[in-house]
Amino acid sequence: MVKIAIMGASGTIGKNVAFTLAEEDSIEEIILFSRPSSYEKIMGEILDMDDALAAEDTDATLTASCDYADLEGCSLVLITSGIPRKEGMSRLDLAVPNAKIVQEYAEQIAKYAPDSIILIVTNPVDVMTTIALEASGFDKKRVIGLGNHLDSLRLKTIISKHFHINSGEVHTRVIGEHGDHMVPLLSSTTIGGIPLNYFVEATDLKIETVINRLKSAGSTIISKKGATEYGPSYAVSNLISTIVNDSRKILTVSTYLEGEVEGVYDVSLGVPVVLCKKGIKDIVPVKMNKFEKDNFFEAARTVKKATYAVQNELDD
Ligand code: NAP
């Protein structure tokens, strides 16, 4: 049985992930960690969730905490704390204030849950993955960022809705930056095992339109309802279930690269990996066409520059 913690639990993503994972059989306890100012709110959330879980005949142990010592024994700690994007903001606008939060939390996780896996949601997530890696001193296999898994789910939705087919028939993936420089791997996308290109010729699906819709998917939701909520929360829950159940699924997460993909190094980017209970088991080799490869290199340049800028600010 597994104990996990969610930091920033009073926030939109944090509380939704807690509620989704409360029904996960293999998780014994979820610590909803928050700043002291949010403690009462967390207590209210837990009381409300307990009522909902009773309707499902589920007994989950949800514990409110503002004490780092309660992270002890956690096999996974999720960091969702940070300032979210408002309409018109890019994810990179959040980099320095959020890096200070992630740095502090990653240091505390290393102290109280030294064997845990850190999963980061806070944006800009690729930059934050490197910050958490450095602050924790963990092996890179245990520091993982969510970003392109959500983008991949969004791409799956766009394609399945266009073709009016079950989303389970679409196998696709987005890599690179969780941001403007994301790279949809359309060259290797298949529908029911058949390459996407075969369908595109017979329909009015425009690749440029798909890419633009994908890149603006998060901003479109934020402009209409103020925040993204269910998509990221379910994407996080997917990752956590895969890890705690040792399912060994191939999912796309941000990880610190040291030349494993196209020789890109010293930057965290989204790439497909095999996830297991120890974190990242293996990085999966990716085949890209020239257009995708060029965009992947551009993503690396952009995120590396942003990471260096944040590291310099933190050092000052
Ligand atoms: P939210 O509802 O505003 O919640 C963020 C939480 O962060 C707050 O409830 C608070 O939790 C904590 N927090 C806020 N300011 C803080 C500070 N100065 N110091 C420490 N903790 C602070 O935001 P959200 O929608 O859940 O989003 C959380 C983060 O995830 C944002 O950075 C957002 O951009 C990012 N995000 C990432 C993805 C992705 O795919 N990677 C998708 C969606 C959102 P407590 O008071 O409980 O501590």
Residues whose N, C-alpha, C, O or C-beta is under 5 A from the ligand:
A	BS01	NAP	G8 A9 S10 G11 T12 I13 G14 F33 S34 R35 S38 T80 S81 G82 I83 P84 R85 I101 V121 T122 N123 V125 L146 G147 L150 A227 T228 P232
